[in-house]
Amino acid sequence: MFISALGSISGKSNRLGLARASKALVILVDGLGADNLRAAGGHAPFLNAALSRSKSINTVFPSTTAAAITSFGVGAPPSAHGVFGYSVWDRENLVTRNLLTGWTADFAPEKFQSMPSVSEMAKQLGIRSFTVGPGEYAESGFTRLNMAAAEYVPARSFDDRMDSVKNILSTKQDSITYLYFPELDSLAHSHGVASMEWLNKLEELDQAIKTLVVNLPNGVGVLVTADHGIVDVSRADQFLLDELAIPGLISVTGDPRNSFLYFEPGIDLARQKSLLAEALGESFVVATPHELQSKGWLEKSIENEAFLPDIFVISVGKNACYHRKFAKPQSLRMIGQHGGISQTELSVPFLKFGVYAT
């Protein structure tokens, strides 16, 4: 989507066929799935009205922030850029690598993900690019990973971010801007999407976007989307892998709704897969990377393939999977979750305003 917004300005790689624009703004609301937005219709009347006039689109697999925002930032699927989950096991160094917040000097994002970002493409075309979001992300490794050449504009509150965007859109030079809202995802994790905390923040977001887009300068196109949707998971629906006998298991990473299982070399993976599938039942898909490739969830060629798990355990219901040896205790308190293949997690808004709506 971000690459198409750039294409609407440059005339190149406009895969979504967006109308021509002089300035593009793409708003990504972390965790605001299309189903979540519909379910909270009364709390976001402006965004829901736009949703009723548009088609939703599917996010990537896995439906998690690290994979989806990297795809957004470089214009390619996870199999191509290699950031295919929240966390992975580094078999060479025997350590878990967090692909969202775990970037360090000895695990640099530029070495793990080498595709050019859309912001770098914009720079080559002479088009300014901006990222507007909370200040704590300005120098993060993840920002370097997917928005390497963008000018970062730190803005804490919703009003601050909107004021910053208005200033950018009021200039004469062509530009593309990424506006990020992480708050709904954080509130979903801690309180769930049915909570008043989440609904109140959605109301604030709805008003902020409405105020921005009803009076846009000429030639500006605005898109609103998300990286994934959210499924609320109760404690009763948590499945504990550590209560099973799983010989040779050395690490569990990924998300609770899309767990990555890694085994010692020489373990009979076919038998482990069969035993897990029997124990977990129909609420989970237990699959190898090869099986996911054959079904089209992963591509035939995969960047950073050495980090792929031996077995995926993917939720298809309202469940989540944990192994308490590898999971942080606070993660078991999460309510709102994502990473799986339910339509609630995959379906995200594709809302168009300004010149894109005509």
C-alpha angles and dihedrals in degrees: 000000000000091000090052090051088055088047091054087063101036100033091235131108093002092159095167094050094238119182117262113276136178092208129024129199120188115190115201116193108195110232099003102132121184092246091049090052093049092048090055094044097138091054095052107033096158096051092042091053088054091046091054089057096048143057121250119229133209123251124219133281119284093040094220134119100249093052098038100045091046088053088048092049098047101028096237138101123261093257088061100045097034099227095118104154150011092267139357138192116253102217093188096054098026094232137115114251118208106211093196106046106001102086114132140163091271093043101042120183091222091061095046098044115033104168115115115255123236087247089058090049089052091051091053089053093050093249118134117234129200138188117204118192146105113328095237090071095053097096099023123132090237091057089051088050097059110012100036100150100034122112105243115223110193115214125164109193129046089249091051091052093048092049090051091050092049090054091052093047092049093063122096099231121094111255146166120216134193114204115193130200113185098166100090093054092051092049091047091055093051102033109011132242093277092058125108089234090061095040093049091052090048089055089053091050093048092054093045094053092044092053091050101047101040091071107034123159117252116280096023122131122195129194127187120200143139139227096233144334129253134244118195111228122196123214088248089061096054114111115207113215091190089070089066127075103245109171117209097012109152104169145005117201137150120067128321088248091046108031121188113213121198124192138195115266113271097029115138097249094182090059093045090050091050093049092048093048090052093048096045098043128194096329091077138045112221110197145154122235089253091056091050089050091053090052093049098247089114125031124241092250115050127187114224088015091164089072095056115114124246091234133018120211106197126184118227097173133043093293138110132202126222138177107199093207090064104024122087110243092238091057090067088062093059115118105178111056143169143176099100133102103253115127089242089063097039103043115084132173123265102193121174128202137167115015090349091065095057 
